[in-house]
Each structure stands twice: as structure tokens, then as C-alpha cells.
Amino acid sequence: MTWGRTYSEQRFSPLDQINDANVGELGLAWYFDLDTDRAIEGTPLVIDGVMYLTSAWNLTYALDAATGELIWSYDPEVPREWGGNSCCGVGSRGLAAWEGRIVIATLDGRLIALDAADGRPLWTTQTFSRDFPYTITGAPRVFDGRVLIGNGGAELGVRGYVTAYDVDTGEELWRFYTVPGNPADGFESDAMAMAAETWNGEWWKWGGGGTAWDSIVYDPELDYIYIGVGNGSPWVQAYRSPGGGDNLFLASIAAVEAATGEYVWHYQQAPGEQWDFTATQPMIQAELTIDGRERRVLMQAPKNAFFYVLDRETGELLSAEEFAPNYWASHVDLATGRPVINPLAYYDTEPVLMTPAPPGAHNWQPMSYSPLTGLVYFPAQEVWMPYARDPNFPVDQPRGFRIGNGWGGMLGPAGQAAMAAAAGRARGWLTAWDPVRQREAWRVDYSGTGSGGVLATAGNLVVQGTVDDTVAIYRADNGEKLWEVLVNTEPAAGPISYAVDGEQYIALNAGMHGMAGGRFGGPPVARAGGRVLAFKLGGRAVLPPLVETVTLTPPPPVPDVGDEVLELGNAAYHRVCAGCHGMRAVGGGVIPDLRYMSAETHAEFDAIVLGGARAEQGMIGFADRINEAEAEAIHAFVIARANEDWEAD
Ligand code: CA
């Protein structure tokens, strides 16, 4: 009934009808086409034989969980231009259910309660001011008549917070800010006064960041809420908090009282955060025996490549070990709880090539814990990217990315070389992690990054969508591959398992995540749109074949505009376009790689980029951020990049 199955969010199913002895007989029971090819990140819920799920643009569905037949659908009509405030796609990671209601949280900040029987909206609450570029992509959590939601937007300039609402009325109950506001306005709580001691300058003018855009976990034993807090806004601390400071509660897990939102404890993973190292990644609650003692723990494998085990009662750090290559910090000092950070990670205007990087060693993709094997399963990755302070940070830029990192410093030869070097070094794998011994038990290597969230079951199974456009199932105890099926897309979301009338199903929302997929960079490939897939033993349904074919046309010749215009295009591209379409115009996944634009797209370039001709697909017009000369320069830069790479690819 809840995201992660229970409040522990272990994503462990006790069902064992489908198991390591018979999984070879698994087949497709049914599929349901979602009306989008944008980000598919949501975990469905199944309640009394009905599956509830939410898709890109928060299109919400109720399906018969045994047949896939549509019961109702609801479109909250998210304004497509709000997608321009989204750093990382227009998906939603899920919904919440409470006593006959389904609660969704829309990209543009509305919390909407729907009647679970027919999808009729019961109440709507706007959770943030539309004067600021907030978004919501996380799943609301519900407990004890209260529904919790955070928000995103730290790349664009906002102040993070989490709010609890009455699930009957939508009325606000409490709000916990994750970073302090302007001291002159008075602090909302003692916790904010304490946090403000760790900031310098006039951070509130930037927003400060710390957005809680994904993981928010309820602990019914201690009556606490654990909030995963995001990165700083802007990224570069020299702009955000000149003179340094830890900048609480950035990159922290914060525990608050569930009833009141009052601060209890926090653990900060990245003091003075300036690498986009969010602590928003999924958290799992479990009971582990550590050094002979039963501990109630919270586990997280965040972007910074350390696997953390914390005591949930006190926030004490019990252990932290790296699960992926880590250039940022050598280790975490258990006496102080602080990472021992590589001095080279404190970048200035010279690009520093690092892993982990903003995409993280593990991102939002759900992880699972099997109490039977004692292992935690999650997709890990090694991604390198350069960081550099932008000396020409446009402080008065009205809209769009305001991170202060990079692009200015990346435009020279050193930055270009660092970006090119990073591109070829990405690796991805499924890891099975022993949280007590803090070491990898087994892994499955993939052809690239981008494999999806993970489910573990009592049938000794681990289920995952893969970068190779498949759903794969492994033995939970040793990683042996037992079953795999081609699904014509790269499922990123977390699978679930449920039973209807005594028959077990394994299901997932199959579609790519909002940022680049595993095949980041490269010619477009034919792929299925978003789709719900449900499997059962003896299932005989068949997916329709891919009908779409992709024709590649060589790029037009580079226009004779001169180096100065190409440089202008480079700078404007990296300021406005790179966030979605990728650095150096190497993009992919659900967002087109512009090096492979068709002749029609080239012809319509200005109408699209300035005029918003494809706003309905989420590509808004940027006439408020760039002028015609910049649009022309961007076009020339992209064509030049296409010609550089055409033969290489
Ligand atoms: Ca971020």
C-alpha cells in the first residue's frame, strides 16, 4: 500500500510463488501503454487488486492489477512550460494511498487527493509559491492521517522544505525548512537558528537549496520522519556562502518529530556541499546486528559513493564505506563523522575531473533490502564530470539554471578536454551490498550506466530493469542470472510484486528516466514509449513489435560564422541548453541528442528554440533567456559539434 511496500521502504516482497526454481516459466501477463515517452520513474501501488500509478506530467491511472484493464485515469493538466523549471525531467516517482484516497503531487507543486474509486479530485493544495522555480518529482508519503511532500529546484535557486498536510482536508500541519532564511525575518525554529551559524554572506538571496526532492521516510517505532536533504543553491560555495561553513542542513539526513516537524537530529554527509552531492537518495530502515548488538538502522547509498549505516534513534554514524570509485573523499572519519575530503575536490576556475559527479554513484533509483540474504541491492555507477567555478556567473539571470559551476570554466581547452575525457569513462553495475560487513557481496556488470531500481523477494529473487532494454532477474544470494526478457525500453523505475486471487505478479513501469539514459550520447534508436508491464508464471501476452524506425541524416555543413560566434554559441548553449541536452551537445535518453537533428528540426530551429513550437512536448521557447543572435550562435555551435563527432560515432 505504500512506496517501498512498508514504512521501512525495504522493497522486499514476502511472496515466494515465483522463485529461483520456477522463474524460467515467467511470462508477460499483460501490458498497458502510458501516453508518454517522457520520464517514467514511478513505483505503482497495488491495493485490493487495483494498481495505482502516476506517469510523466503526473498522468495518473487505476488499472485492474490482474488484467491491466483501465478503471480510471486522471490528468492534472500540468502546464508544460513548468517543465522548464525541472532540472532532470518531468517524471514522478509515485503516489500515496490513505483510506479510499490516492494522493498525487504534481510537477507544478499541487498536492491533489483523488477518490480511489473513480479518480475524482477531492481537494487540491498548492505547496509552493509559483514565483519561484520549484518542482515536485518525489512521491508523497502518508502516515497517521498526514501526507508529507518536499520539492526540488536547487539548481534554479530555491529554499528547500518539507510540509505535512491533513490528508482529509489538505490543510497544512507543519513545515520543516532544510536551510535557514534571512535572519532579519526571524528564524522559524531553533534548528534554523543553529543552522544559520554555519552559513556566511547573504545565502538567502540565492535560496540556499537543500531541497528534499525524493526520500522522506516515516519511522512508526520512534515516530520520527527522516528527510533526505539535497545540494546547495547555487552549487559553488564561494557564491552561496563566501568564507565557507558547513551550511546545514545541505547534504544531510535530518530527523524530525512526525507529529510536529520539530528537529531531533541530523547527520551531514558533505559539509560545505558544492558537488551536487544530495542526501536525497532512498533510505531503508532495518534491524541489524552490528558488533553483537541489535541496532535500529537507517541505510543510504547516496551520490557521494559512501554506503552509510546510521542509528535511527540518535543519528550516530555506525559505519560508512565506499561502494564505487571515489575521488572526492578517501574515507569517513568515524570519530568525527566527517569525510576526509581530497583537497583537489575544492575546485576553483580550473576544471577538476572527478568521480562521483552530479549524476552520483547512485541516484534516485530505488534500492531494496532482503532480510533473508541480509543484502542491499542497488544500481551503482562510476560517472566522471569536471567541476569549475564559473568566473562570469550571471548573478542577475532571471530564470534557468543558477549553479555557478562550470560552464564559463569549461569553455577553454582544459574544460573541453576534461568533458571529452569524462564521456568515455562511465560504467554501471548492479551491486549486492552487505551492510554489516560494509562490503560488496556480488555484482553484475552492465554495458553502461542507467539500469533501474531494484526489488528483492522471498523467492530468492532480485528484479531489475536494465540498460540493455530488458527486465532481468537474479538469484538474491549469489547474483546468478535466472531470467531476462527484452522490453524495448530501458526501465528505470522500481519493480513491485503483488498477488491477486492467489497468483503472484511482478510488475513495473517501464520507461527511461528523466535525464540521460544508459545510452547517453549517440544516434537516436527506436524505443517503446512508457508502458506498465506485469509478469506471472505461464504468462503468454506478447509486446507489440517496434514500428518506429530511425533514419540518420548527416549534419549540414558548419555555417561560416567565425570563431567568435561559435564561442558565443558554446557559452550560451552551456548556460541554457546543456542541463537537458548534455554537455558539448552529447545528449540522449528521453531528451534528443541535438547532434542528430533531422533536416526538419534544423529548418525549424528558431521557431522551436525561441518560439516554443514544441512546447507541448516540453521543449519550451527560450525567448526570455536568449536573443536571436544567441539562438543562431547556439545553432552554429551544435552543427559544429555534430560535424566534429559525426564520423567518430
Ligand atoms: Ca541537484
Boltz pocket constraint, residues with backbone or C-beta under 6 A from the ligand:
constraints:
  - pocket:
      binder: B
      contacts: [[A, 154], [A, 155], [A, 230], [A, 231], [A, 276], [A, 278]]
      max_distance: 6.0
